[in-house]
Amino acid sequence: MYDAWIRVGRALRLSLLIALALLFLVPFYLLVRNGLSAEADITAPDWTFFPSTLHWSNVTELFEDSTVPMARALLNSALIAVLTTLGTLLLASLAGYGLARIPYRYAQHVFYAILGTLMIPAAVTFVPTFVLVSSLGWVSTLRGLIVPTLFSAFACFVFRQYFLGFPRELEDAARVDGLGYWRTYWRVVVPNTRPVFAAVGTIVFIGAWNSFLWPLVIGQDRQAWTVQVALASFTTSQVIRLHELFIAAAVSILPLLVVFLFLQRWIVAGVERSGIDE
């Protein structure tokens, strides 16, 4: 009798997981289904699982549309996401390592000040940041899109907490060999903390790829558009190009899916120790 209840429980859990997985896949199904449909099929009153004719030409139409430089937007987003990720990892890891390991009288105060910036709404710093970027002549440039977003207080916090639990014995051995803080960080700490770098890098990459408001304001030239700005251009007050909007959304999430699928196991591995106390 007990074994029967165990089997029933497993069957219920499996059924629940399958239902949740299917529910999770619904948005992806809608993107593909509507992206390969004609406008009439999308707005038709009678819903079909897939239209009778799949319009693969919608993909070609997307990249041949002269009003929306989709290929350029994908390239811009890729450059911004990669460079922002690399810059954030470098700056935040150095700051986190310094706060965790380098003796300094006001280290705790600096750390609390960094945490305090997390409580400042982005709207408060948006206008001053735009004025500064504009005065530097960085509007519609990669510098204006990347540099103001390089430092992340959240990433600094994660690195600092992770480095607090890093084995000091490895660093002591490096010091015995004559390595300073920089070479210890670069030769010993970084190679042994790849999980947290992968986890933070994944989060930063996704955030940079999905960023919309800052690229919308800074990327005033069409050639400086990112994917999110390009997607918004398909919806105007005069017309909504549904099939292009859906296929563009499907194309835009492919890089995120690839990054997440390859690095998902590092997210948990890297963040699980981020709450270690000093």
Backbone as CSV, one residue per row, in Angstrom:
resi,resn,N_x,N_y,N_z,CA_x,CA_y,CA_z,C_x,C_y,C_z
1,MET,0.825,-1.201,0.000,0.000,0.000,0.000,0.871,1.268,0.000
2,TYR,1.925,1.203,0.810,2.835,2.357,0.909,3.518,2.608,-0.443
3,ASP,3.942,1.520,-1.117,4.588,1.669,-2.422,3.628,2.260,-3.447
4,ALA,2.348,1.897,-3.337,1.366,2.441,-4.275,1.233,3.955,-4.108
5,TRP,1.222,4.422,-2.832,1.126,5.865,-2.578,2.369,6.588,-3.107
6,ILE,3.528,5.960,-2.993,4.768,6.559,-3.513,4.686,6.718,-5.025
7,ARG,4.173,5.672,-5.697,4.044,5.752,-7.151,3.047,6.832,-7.557
8,VAL,1.943,6.935,-6.799,0.953,7.980,-7.096,1.570,9.373,-6.918
9,GLY,2.340,9.534,-5.839,2.984,10.824,-5.603,3.963,11.189,-6.700
10,ARG,4.746,10.209,-7.151,5.680,10.464,-8.240,4.946,10.820,-9.523
11,ALA,3.840,10.126,-9.788,3.065,10.409,-10.999,2.483,11.819,-10.956
12,LEU,2.007,12.233,-9.766,1.465,13.589,-9.631,2.542,14.645,-9.815
13,ARG,3.709,14.399,-9.233,4.805,15.360,-9.389,5.242,15.459,-10.847
14,LEU,5.319,14.299,-11.521,5.709,14.296,-12.928,4.674,15.031,-13.774
15,SER,3.403,14.802,-13.481,2.341,15.480,-14.225,2.411,16.988,-14.015
16,LEU,2.669,17.400,-12.776,2.774,18.829,-12.483,3.955,19.452,-13.218
17,LEU,5.087,18.752,-13.229,6.268,19.272,-13.918,6.028,19.391,-15.419
18,ILE,5.356,18.395,-15.995,5.052,18.438,-17.425,4.129,19.617,-17.733
19,ALA,3.116,19.805,-16.889,2.181,20.920,-17.100,2.899,22.265,-17.005
20,LEU,3.781,22.401,-16.023,4.528,23.653,-15.873,5.482,23.876,-17.043
21,ALA,6.106,22.798,-17.522,7.005,22.919,-18.672,6.246,23.370,-19.911
22,LEU,5.066,22.783,-20.139,4.260,23.187,-21.287,3.808,24.642,-21.153
23,LEU,3.442,25.033,-19.937,3.039,26.424,-19.707,4.208,27.377,-19.973
24,PHE,5.405,26.962,-19.593,6.599,27.780,-19.820,6.892,27.925,-21.309
25,LEU,6.573,26.895,-22.096,6.875,26.907,-23.523,5.834,27.649,-24.359
26,VAL,4.701,28.022,-23.762,3.644,28.695,-24.513,4.131,29.986,-25.183
27,PRO,4.855,30.887,-24.474,5.317,32.106,-25.159,6.216,31.829,-26.353
28,PHE,7.072,30.804,-26.252,7.944,30.466,-27.376,7.130,29.930,-28.553
29,TYR,6.110,29.140,-28.241,5.226,28.643,-29.298,4.528,29.801,-30.007
30,LEU,4.043,30.787,-29.240,3.356,31.923,-29.839,4.287,32.738,-30.730
31,LEU,5.542,32.897,-30.293,6.501,33.639,-31.106,6.714,32.957,-32.455
32,VAL,6.942,31.650,-32.421,7.198,30.922,-33.661,5.944,30.865,-34.518
33,ARG,4.823,30.556,-33.905,3.573,30.410,-34.650,3.186,31.717,-35.339
34,ASN,3.178,32.818,-34.598,2.781,34.101,-35.177,3.865,34.683,-36.084
35,GLY,5.133,34.369,-35.774,6.211,34.887,-36.606,6.215,34.288,-37.998
36,LEU,5.708,33.065,-38.145,5.668,32.389,-39.446,4.276,32.434,-40.070
37,SER,3.431,33.327,-39.572,2.068,33.459,-40.092,1.918,34.762,-40.851
38,ALA,0.869,34.826,-41.659,0.498,36.080,-42.308,-0.310,36.922,-41.320
39,GLU,-0.446,38.203,-41.615,-1.199,39.084,-40.717,-2.631,38.576,-40.523
40,ALA,-3.226,38.060,-41.593,-4.605,37.575,-41.509,-4.713,36.374,-40.580
41,ASP,-3.702,35.506,-40.561,-3.734,34.342,-39.680,-3.581,34.742,-38.209
42,ILE,-2.815,35.795,-37.955,-2.600,36.225,-36.572,-3.860,36.843,-35.996
43,THR,-4.548,37.640,-36.787,-5.734,38.355,-36.315,-7.037,37.621,-36.615
44,ALA,-6.960,36.409,-37.163,-8.182,35.664,-37.502,-8.964,35.312,-36.243
45,PRO,-10.298,35.348,-36.304,-11.110,35.014,-35.114,-11.016,33.544,-34.720
46,ASP,-10.761,32.665,-35.701,-10.639,31.231,-35.417,-9.164,30.873,-35.250
47,TRP,-8.840,30.352,-34.075,-7.448,30.033,-33.771,-7.083,28.648,-34.294
48,THR,-5.927,28.556,-34.914,-5.385,27.271,-35.352,-4.025,27.076,-34.702
49,PHE,-3.696,25.807,-34.437,-2.430,25.530,-33.765,-1.263,26.057,-34.592
50,PHE,-1.268,25.785,-35.889,-0.332,26.367,-36.836,-1.108,26.681,-38.113
51,PRO,-0.797,27.782,-38.780,-1.504,28.085,-40.036,-1.202,27.030,-41.096
52,SER,-2.066,26.932,-42.068,-1.897,25.926,-43.118,-0.632,26.159,-43.932
53,THR,-0.230,27.423,-44.047,0.984,27.769,-44.795,1.933,28.536,-43.884
54,LEU,3.130,28.005,-43.728,4.147,28.698,-42.938,4.926,29.648,-43.840
55,HIS,4.964,30.908,-43.467,5.604,31.934,-44.289,7.049,32.122,-43.820
56,TRP,7.935,31.263,-44.324,9.354,31.397,-43.989,9.955,32.656,-44.595
57,SER,9.268,33.226,-45.559,9.746,34.472,-46.163,9.701,35.633,-45.180
58,ASN,8.979,35.456,-44.058,8.945,36.514,-43.045,10.336,36.785,-42.478
59,VAL,11.163,35.729,-42.393,12.525,35.907,-41.893,13.325,36.770,-42.861
60,THR,13.213,36.473,-44.142,13.906,37.278,-45.151,13.395,38.709,-45.161
61,GLU,12.078,38.854,-45.047,11.483,40.188,-45.035,11.998,41.010,-43.854
62,LEU,12.197,40.339,-42.721,12.679,41.034,-41.527,14.032,41.690,-41.771
63,PHE,14.941,40.952,-42.389,16.300,41.473,-42.584,16.422,42.349,-43.827
64,GLU,15.401,42.325,-44.683,15.420,43.185,-45.868,14.622,44.466,-45.670
65,ASP,14.008,44.617,-44.512,13.221,45.820,-44.219,14.156,47.023,-44.094
66,SER,14.011,47.989,-44.969,14.906,49.149,-44.988,14.634,50.120,-43.851
67,THR,13.448,50.061,-43.252,13.107,50.995,-42.172,13.647,50.559,-40.823
68,VAL,13.945,49.261,-40.689,14.459,48.742,-39.417,15.724,47.938,-39.696
69,PRO,16.892,48.457,-39.357,18.149,47.715,-39.607,18.349,46.600,-38.582
70,MET,17.642,45.488,-38.779,17.641,44.420,-37.788,19.014,43.774,-37.642
71,ALA,19.688,43.534,-38.755,21.018,42.917,-38.682,21.984,43.809,-37.904
72,ARG,21.932,45.110,-38.177,22.788,46.057,-37.461,22.423,46.102,-35.980
73,ALA,21.132,46.029,-35.679,20.693,46.045,-34.286,21.192,44.817,-33.533
74,LEU,21.145,43.657,-34.188,21.671,42.442,-33.563,23.166,42.558,-33.298
75,LEU,23.896,43.114,-34.261,25.338,43.303,-34.084,25.618,44.276,-32.945
76,ASN,24.879,45.387,-32.896,25.072,46.360,-31.820,24.792,45.737,-30.458
77,SER,23.707,44.996,-30.355,23.363,44.363,-29.081,24.425,43.352,-28.664
78,ALA,24.941,42.601,-29.639,25.978,41.618,-29.331,27.245,42.308,-28.820
79,LEU,27.662,43.371,-29.493,28.855,44.099,-29.063,28.654,44.711,-27.688
80,ILE,27.512,45.334,-27.484,27.236,45.983,-26.196,27.177,44.958,-25.080
81,ALA,26.482,43.841,-25.312,26.332,42.821,-24.271,27.673,42.190,-23.921
82,VAL,28.478,41.856,-24.936,29.770,41.209,-24.682,30.724,42.160,-23.975
83,LEU,30.857,43.393,-24.482,31.786,44.348,-23.885,31.334,44.771,-22.491
84,THR,30.028,44.945,-22.301,29.516,45.281,-20.969,29.781,44.149,-19.988
85,THR,29.597,42.920,-20.435,29.843,41.766,-19.567,31.314,41.682,-19.169
86,LEU,32.209,41.805,-20.142,33.637,41.720,-19.848,34.079,42.859,-18.927
87,GLY,33.629,44.082,-19.222,34.006,45.220,-18.384,33.454,45.118,-16.980
88,THR,32.209,44.677,-16.850,31.601,44.533,-15.529,32.299,43.456,-14.717
89,LEU,32.621,42.335,-15.350,33.322,41.267,-14.641,34.679,41.745,-14.131
90,LEU,35.399,42.491,-14.946,36.714,42.975,-14.531,36.600,43.962,-13.373
91,LEU,35.768,44.989,-13.533,35.665,46.025,-12.506,35.054,45.491,-11.213
92,ALA,33.964,44.739,-11.336,33.283,44.253,-10.141,34.108,43.216,-9.391
93,SER,34.815,42.352,-10.123,35.637,41.341,-9.447,36.824,41.981,-8.744
94,LEU,37.439,42.973,-9.366,38.539,43.685,-8.707,38.054,44.409,-7.458
95,ALA,36.898,45.082,-7.565,36.352,45.777,-6.406,35.976,44.784,-5.308
96,GLY,35.341,43.679,-5.696,34.948,42.675,-4.703,36.149,42.041,-4.031
97,TYR,37.201,41.773,-4.800,38.400,41.178,-4.213,39.095,42.158,-3.278
98,GLY,39.145,43.421,-3.684,39.755,44.420,-2.816,39.004,44.578,-1.505
99,LEU,37.680,44.593,-1.562,36.879,44.740,-0.345,36.965,43.496,0.537
100,ALA,37.171,42.334,-0.058,37.202,41.092,0.715,38.572,40.778,1.286
101,ARG,39.646,41.230,0.620,40.970,40.747,1.005,41.975,41.838,1.388
102,ILE,41.897,43.000,0.804,42.900,44.029,1.083,42.530,44.788,2.359
103,PRO,43.390,44.754,3.386,43.088,45.457,4.636,42.994,46.972,4.411
104,TYR,41.890,47.534,4.843,41.681,48.967,4.662,40.722,49.429,5.752
105,ARG,41.038,50.541,6.355,40.283,51.005,7.519,38.816,51.243,7.187
106,TYR,38.553,51.769,6.007,37.179,52.141,5.658,36.554,51.167,4.657
107,ALA,37.059,49.947,4.625,36.539,48.969,3.663,35.048,48.710,3.872
108,GLN,34.643,48.563,5.134,33.224,48.306,5.416,32.363,49.494,5.000
109,HIS,32.847,50.709,5.232,32.077,51.891,4.861,31.912,51.978,3.344
110,VAL,32.986,51.669,2.633,32.906,51.677,1.167,31.918,50.617,0.695
111,PHE,31.963,49.447,1.319,31.056,48.365,0.940,29.602,48.763,1.181
112,TYR,29.325,49.381,2.325,27.954,49.805,2.614,27.514,50.924,1.664
113,ALA,28.449,51.784,1.271,28.102,52.840,0.320,27.735,52.236,-1.038
114,ILE,28.477,51.203,-1.438,28.149,50.525,-2.703,26.774,49.872,-2.618
115,LEU,26.480,49.213,-1.491,25.158,48.616,-1.317,24.069,49.683,-1.323
116,GLY,24.406,50.856,-0.786,23.416,51.932,-0.756,22.997,52.383,-2.139
117,THR,23.893,52.262,-3.105,23.527,52.666,-4.470,22.442,51.761,-5.064
118,LEU,22.299,50.553,-4.517,21.245,49.665,-5.007,19.861,50.203,-4.673
119,MET,19.781,51.064,-3.666,18.485,51.603,-3.247,18.146,52.918,-3.940
120,ILE,19.032,53.402,-4.804,18.769,54.636,-5.544,18.044,54.285,-6.836
121,PRO,16.845,54.808,-7.054,16.125,54.491,-8.302,16.914,54.955,-9.525
122,ALA,16.844,54.178,-10.577,17.577,54.525,-11.799,17.127,55.857,-12.374
123,ALA,15.859,56.220,-12.142,15.341,57.482,-12.675,16.053,58.689,-12.078
124,VAL,16.597,58.543,-10.863,17.281,59.663,-10.207,18.580,60.010,-10.920
125,THR,19.301,59.002,-11.393,20.606,59.225,-12.035,20.508,59.274,-13.558
126,PHE,19.339,59.049,-14.106,19.205,58.959,-15.558,19.539,60.283,-16.240
127,VAL,18.936,61.362,-15.774,19.156,62.667,-16.407,20.594,63.152,-16.243
128,PRO,21.187,63.118,-15.020,22.594,63.532,-14.910,23.532,62.694,-15.780
129,THR,23.274,61.398,-15.866,24.116,60.538,-16.699,23.986,60.909,-18.169
130,PHE,22.770,61.202,-18.598,22.567,61.597,-19.999,23.264,62.918,-20.297
131,VAL,23.185,63.882,-19.366,23.845,65.175,-19.569,25.353,64.978,-19.688
132,LEU,25.924,64.117,-18.833,27.363,63.858,-18.875,27.758,63.199,-20.197
133,VAL,27.008,62.178,-20.601,27.316,61.479,-21.852,27.168,62.419,-23.041
134,SER,26.143,63.244,-23.014,25.931,64.184,-24.113,27.053,65.210,-24.188
135,SER,27.516,65.688,-23.027,28.595,66.677,-23.012,29.904,66.087,-23.526
136,LEU,30.067,64.786,-23.392,31.263,64.112,-23.901,31.164,63.786,-25.387
137,GLY,29.992,64.019,-25.975,29.795,63.721,-27.387,29.637,62.238,-27.668
138,TRP,29.105,61.492,-26.696,28.993,60.052,-26.834,27.598,59.589,-27.253
139,VAL,26.724,60.513,-27.636,25.389,60.119,-28.075,25.502,59.346,-29.393
140,SER,24.744,58.262,-29.504,24.747,57.393,-30.694,26.107,56.741,-30.939
141,THR,26.829,56.463,-29.844,28.111,55.763,-29.950,28.113,54.578,-28.992
142,LEU,28.981,53.607,-29.277,29.101,52.453,-28.389,29.612,52.863,-27.014
143,ARG,30.480,53.880,-26.965,30.981,54.346,-25.671,29.843,54.839,-24.790
144,GLY,28.932,55.609,-25.371,27.808,56.120,-24.599,26.862,55.033,-24.149
145,LEU,26.765,53.963,-24.925,25.878,52.865,-24.574,26.499,51.911,-23.559
146,ILE,27.838,51.839,-23.506,28.508,50.828,-22.693,29.077,51.392,-21.399
147,VAL,29.858,52.464,-21.492,30.630,52.947,-20.342,29.766,53.256,-19.116
148,PRO,28.631,53.971,-19.246,27.848,54.297,-18.041,27.249,53.082,-17.335
149,THR,27.230,51.930,-17.991,26.606,50.745,-17.388,27.620,49.713,-16.934
150,LEU,28.912,50.062,-16.950,29.933,49.056,-16.684,29.952,48.584,-15.237
151,PHE,29.826,49.498,-14.270,29.945,49.064,-12.879,28.585,48.659,-12.330
152,SER,28.554,47.493,-11.707,27.325,46.956,-11.126,27.537,46.705,-9.640
153,ALA,26.762,47.378,-8.809,26.869,47.176,-7.368,26.477,45.751,-6.984
154,PHE,25.493,45.198,-7.691,25.080,43.822,-7.412,26.202,42.839,-7.706
155,ALA,26.874,43.013,-8.849,27.989,42.129,-9.204,29.124,42.265,-8.200
156,CYS,29.389,43.494,-7.760,30.434,43.714,-6.752,30.092,42.996,-5.453
157,PHE,28.832,43.058,-5.059,28.386,42.378,-3.841,28.566,40.869,-3.958
158,VAL,28.173,40.296,-5.092,28.300,38.845,-5.281,29.759,38.424,-5.227
159,PHE,30.631,39.166,-5.910,32.054,38.814,-5.911,32.644,38.952,-4.513
160,ARG,32.310,40.006,-3.835,32.858,40.208,-2.480,32.444,39.074,-1.554
161,GLN,31.187,38.689,-1.591,30.718,37.604,-0.737,31.377,36.274,-1.116
162,TYR,31.575,36.063,-2.393,32.208,34.821,-2.844,33.673,34.772,-2.417
163,PHE,34.377,35.888,-2.562,35.799,35.920,-2.214,36.029,35.784,-0.713
164,LEU,35.040,36.158,0.101,35.168,35.972,1.546,35.284,34.492,1.897
165,GLY,34.682,33.634,1.087,34.757,32.200,1.335,35.841,31.501,0.538
166,PHE,36.626,32.267,-0.208,37.703,31.658,-0.988,38.820,31.204,-0.041
167,PRO,39.380,30.002,-0.236,40.411,29.483,0.686,41.630,30.410,0.768
168,ARG,41.903,30.889,1.954,43.046,31.778,2.145,44.374,31.036,1.976
169,GLU,44.336,29.718,2.156,45.581,28.957,2.043,46.206,29.099,0.654
170,LEU,45.349,29.137,-0.375,45.868,29.292,-1.738,46.542,30.653,-1.917
171,GLU,45.935,31.669,-1.334,46.526,33.002,-1.440,47.812,33.102,-0.612
172,ASP,47.812,32.478,0.554,49.034,32.492,1.374,50.179,31.801,0.646
173,ALA,49.881,30.699,-0.041,50.921,30.003,-0.809,51.446,30.889,-1.930
174,ALA,50.553,31.658,-2.551,50.991,32.574,-3.610,51.878,33.673,-3.043
175,ARG,51.536,34.155,-1.845,52.353,35.199,-1.231,53.746,34.673,-0.882
176,VAL,53.796,33.423,-0.460,55.100,32.821,-0.155,55.966,32.781,-1.414
177,ASP,55.319,32.583,-2.558,56.048,32.561,-3.831,56.382,33.957,-4.339
178,GLY,56.011,34.973,-3.573,56.372,36.343,-3.937,55.360,37.084,-4.769
179,LEU,54.122,36.572,-4.869,53.088,37.256,-5.653,52.403,38.328,-4.814
180,GLY,52.131,39.463,-5.439,51.377,40.512,-4.780,49.887,40.297,-4.952
181,TYR,49.115,41.331,-4.557,47.659,41.204,-4.655,47.203,41.017,-6.101
182,TRP,47.780,41.796,-7.026,47.331,41.721,-8.412,47.620,40.356,-9.026
183,ARG,48.846,39.890,-8.891,49.192,38.604,-9.498,48.512,37.449,-8.777
184,THR,48.259,37.577,-7.477,47.500,36.554,-6.761,46.074,36.489,-7.288
185,TYR,45.496,37.664,-7.486,44.132,37.722,-8.032,44.075,37.098,-9.424
186,TRP,45.042,37.474,-10.284,44.983,37.063,-11.682,45.384,35.606,-11.885
187,ARG,46.371,35.112,-11.143,46.905,33.776,-11.376,46.294,32.707,-10.477
188,VAL,45.765,33.109,-9.330,45.254,32.115,-8.382,43.741,32.218,-8.216
189,VAL,43.264,33.431,-7.949,41.844,33.598,-7.622,40.959,33.396,-8.850
190,VAL,41.256,34.104,-9.944,40.394,34.040,-11.135,40.265,32.617,-11.692
191,PRO,41.362,31.871,-11.870,41.211,30.500,-12.415,40.396,29.577,-11.519
192,ASN,40.331,29.871,-10.223,39.609,28.997,-9.296,38.216,29.511,-8.938
193,THR,37.783,30.577,-9.571,36.444,31.108,-9.289,35.636,31.250,-10.579
194,ARG,35.859,30.348,-11.523,35.132,30.425,-12.787,33.622,30.313,-12.636
195,PRO,33.108,29.501,-11.698,31.641,29.432,-11.574,30.983,30.777,-11.295
196,VAL,31.549,31.561,-10.378,30.918,32.846,-10.061,31.083,33.820,-11.221
197,PHE,32.215,33.754,-11.952,32.377,34.597,-13.133,31.336,34.237,-14.191
198,ALA,31.110,32.944,-14.388,30.117,32.515,-15.379,28.710,32.919,-14.960
199,ALA,28.408,32.794,-13.667,27.075,33.138,-13.177,26.801,34.630,-13.320
200,VAL,27.723,35.449,-12.830,27.540,36.896,-12.921,27.560,37.336,-14.379
201,GLY,28.452,36.738,-15.179,28.516,37.093,-16.589,27.217,36.797,-17.316
202,THR,26.587,35.681,-16.987,25.303,35.343,-17.611,24.232,36.360,-17.260
203,ILE,24.170,36.730,-15.982,23.168,37.705,-15.537,23.399,39.058,-16.193
204,VAL,24.648,39.501,-16.230,24.970,40.801,-16.829,24.690,40.785,-18.336
205,PHE,25.047,39.686,-19.003,24.816,39.585,-20.447,23.327,39.691,-20.766
206,ILE,22.504,38.957,-20.024,21.061,39.001,-20.263,20.518,40.397,-20.003
207,GLY,20.977,41.036,-18.922,20.517,42.385,-18.625,20.920,43.387,-19.692
208,ALA,22.162,43.280,-20.198,22.620,44.196,-21.233,21.873,43.961,-22.548
209,TRP,21.600,42.713,-22.870,20.880,42.402,-24.110,19.446,42.921,-24.055
210,ASN,18.815,42.847,-22.886,17.415,43.246,-22.751,17.239,44.727,-22.423
211,SER,18.332,45.453,-22.245,18.227,46.868,-21.894,17.490,47.637,-22.987
212,PHE,16.596,48.518,-22.574,15.785,49.247,-23.558,15.844,50.766,-23.387
213,LEU,15.610,51.276,-22.175,15.443,52.719,-21.997,16.714,53.496,-22.320
214,TRP,17.872,53.041,-21.788,19.114,53.764,-22.050,19.508,53.715,-23.531
215,PRO,19.479,52.555,-24.197,19.754,52.547,-25.643,18.758,53.379,-26.443
216,LEU,17.513,53.460,-25.979,16.510,54.253,-26.693,16.871,55.731,-26.664
217,VAL,17.380,56.204,-25.533,17.707,57.624,-25.395,19.049,57.950,-26.044
218,ILE,20.043,57.084,-25.853,21.388,57.368,-26.359,21.519,57.015,-27.837
219,GLY,20.921,55.914,-28.261,21.035,55.484,-29.663,20.081,56.239,-30.552
220,GLN,20.275,57.536,-30.720,19.348,58.355,-31.496,19.496,58.117,-32.998
221,ASP,20.686,57.750,-33.427,20.887,57.409,-34.826,20.415,55.978,-35.088
222,ARG,19.801,55.748,-36.232,19.251,54.423,-36.539,20.319,53.340,-36.554
223,GLN,21.540,53.701,-36.940,22.619,52.725,-36.983,23.123,52.361,-35.587
224,ALA,22.670,53.080,-34.570,23.055,52.792,-33.186,21.955,52.056,-32.428
225,TRP,20.885,51.677,-33.127,19.802,50.956,-32.469,20.258,49.592,-31.967
226,THR,19.652,49.172,-30.861,19.845,47.811,-30.376,18.611,46.981,-30.721
227,VAL,18.656,45.707,-30.378,17.544,44.817,-30.715,16.241,45.297,-30.080
228,GLN,16.293,45.693,-28.811,15.069,46.099,-28.126,14.456,47.346,-28.738
229,VAL,15.293,48.287,-29.149,14.785,49.493,-29.811,14.205,49.136,-31.171
230,ALA,14.868,48.229,-31.885,14.352,47.793,-33.185,12.994,47.112,-33.031
231,LEU,12.841,46.302,-31.995,11.556,45.646,-31.762,10.450,46.665,-31.517
232,ALA,10.776,47.707,-30.744,9.762,48.722,-30.442,9.337,49.483,-31.693
233,SER,10.212,49.555,-32.694,9.886,50.314,-33.903,8.819,49.637,-34.755
234,PHE,8.551,48.364,-34.507,7.505,47.678,-35.257,6.106,48.052,-34.760
235,THR,6.051,48.721,-33.620,4.768,49.148,-33.068,4.741,50.667,-33.036
236,THR,3.933,51.280,-33.872,3.809,52.734,-33.929,2.346,53.125,-33.733
237,SER,2.106,54.414,-33.683,0.729,54.895,-33.516,-0.095,54.702,-34.775
238,GLN,0.565,54.489,-35.913,-0.157,54.319,-37.175,-0.390,52.853,-37.526
239,VAL,0.589,51.985,-37.267,0.478,50.601,-37.699,1.268,49.699,-36.757
240,ILE,0.818,48.458,-36.656,1.541,47.435,-35.905,1.809,46.275,-36.859
241,ARG,3.079,46.058,-37.170,3.447,44.971,-38.083,3.669,43.709,-37.254
242,LEU,2.578,42.975,-37.067,2.594,41.872,-36.123,3.544,40.755,-36.523
243,HIS,3.500,40.326,-37.778,4.323,39.176,-38.160,5.812,39.506,-38.052
244,GLU,6.211,40.747,-38.389,7.607,41.137,-38.243,7.988,41.260,-36.769
245,LEU,7.062,41.763,-35.979,7.325,41.909,-34.546,7.573,40.552,-33.899
246,PHE,6.746,39.571,-34.231,6.890,38.241,-33.622,8.141,37.525,-34.108
247,ILE,8.429,37.578,-35.392,9.618,36.881,-35.888,10.881,37.581,-35.407
248,ALA,10.846,38.904,-35.268,12.003,39.631,-34.735,12.227,39.273,-33.265
249,ALA,11.146,39.123,-32.505,11.277,38.723,-31.111,11.854,37.314,-31.001
250,ALA,11.406,36.423,-31.891,11.937,35.054,-31.876,13.423,35.036,-32.202
251,VAL,13.834,35.836,-33.184,15.253,35.898,-33.554,16.073,36.506,-32.413
252,SER,15.527,37.506,-31.746,16.284,38.231,-30.727,16.548,37.407,-29.476
253,ILE,15.714,36.404,-29.209,15.934,35.615,-27.990,16.861,34.424,-28.220
254,LEU,17.196,34.138,-29.468,18.071,32.991,-29.742,19.430,33.115,-29.046
255,PRO,20.115,34.270,-29.097,21.398,34.362,-28.380,21.256,34.137,-26.881
256,LEU,20.163,34.631,-26.303,19.954,34.440,-24.867,19.737,32.969,-24.544
257,LEU,18.995,32.269,-25.386,18.773,30.842,-25.165,20.085,30.064,-25.233
258,VAL,20.915,30.410,-26.203,22.199,29.720,-26.341,23.071,29.965,-25.120
259,VAL,23.168,31.220,-24.692,23.990,31.554,-23.516,23.455,30.857,-22.276
260,PHE,22.142,30.882,-22.095,21.563,30.279,-20.900,21.728,28.765,-20.893
261,LEU,21.514,28.120,-22.020,21.623,26.668,-22.079,23.047,26.194,-21.791
262,PHE,24.041,26.946,-22.244,25.427,26.545,-22.032,25.921,26.865,-20.623
263,LEU,25.361,27.902,-20.005,25.899,28.364,-18.725,24.934,28.212,-17.559
264,GLN,23.778,27.570,-17.764,22.780,27.532,-16.698,23.284,26.814,-15.448
265,ARG,24.123,25.782,-15.620,24.587,25.043,-14.448,25.549,25.863,-13.604
266,TRP,26.156,26.898,-14.211,27.076,27.741,-13.454,26.341,28.771,-12.605
267,ILE,25.093,29.083,-12.952,24.366,30.113,-12.220,24.190,29.703,-10.765
268,VAL,23.706,28.483,-10.547,23.527,27.992,-9.183,24.867,27.762,-8.506
269,ALA,25.805,27.176,-9.257,27.125,26.886,-8.680,27.838,28.152,-8.252
270,GLY,27.623,29.251,-8.971,28.333,30.471,-8.658,27.674,31.312,-7.590
271,VAL,26.346,31.239,-7.483,25.631,32.100,-6.554,25.371,31.422,-5.210
272,GLU,25.492,30.111,-5.148,25.113,29.390,-3.930,25.942,29.792,-2.713
273,ARG,27.160,30.328,-2.935,28.001,30.740,-1.829,28.029,32.249,-1.633
274,SER,27.146,32.969,-2.329,27.197,34.425,-2.269,26.675,34.990,-0.948
275,GLY,26.074,34.138,-0.109,25.561,34.631,1.158,26.448,34.326,2.331
276,ILE,27.708,33.913,2.088,28.620,33.577,3.175,28.946,34.830,3.973
277,ASP,28.867,34.727,5.266,29.181,35.851,6.137,30.682,35.961,6.336
278,GLU,31.058,37.156,6.686,32.477,37.389,6.930,32.891,36.768,8.258
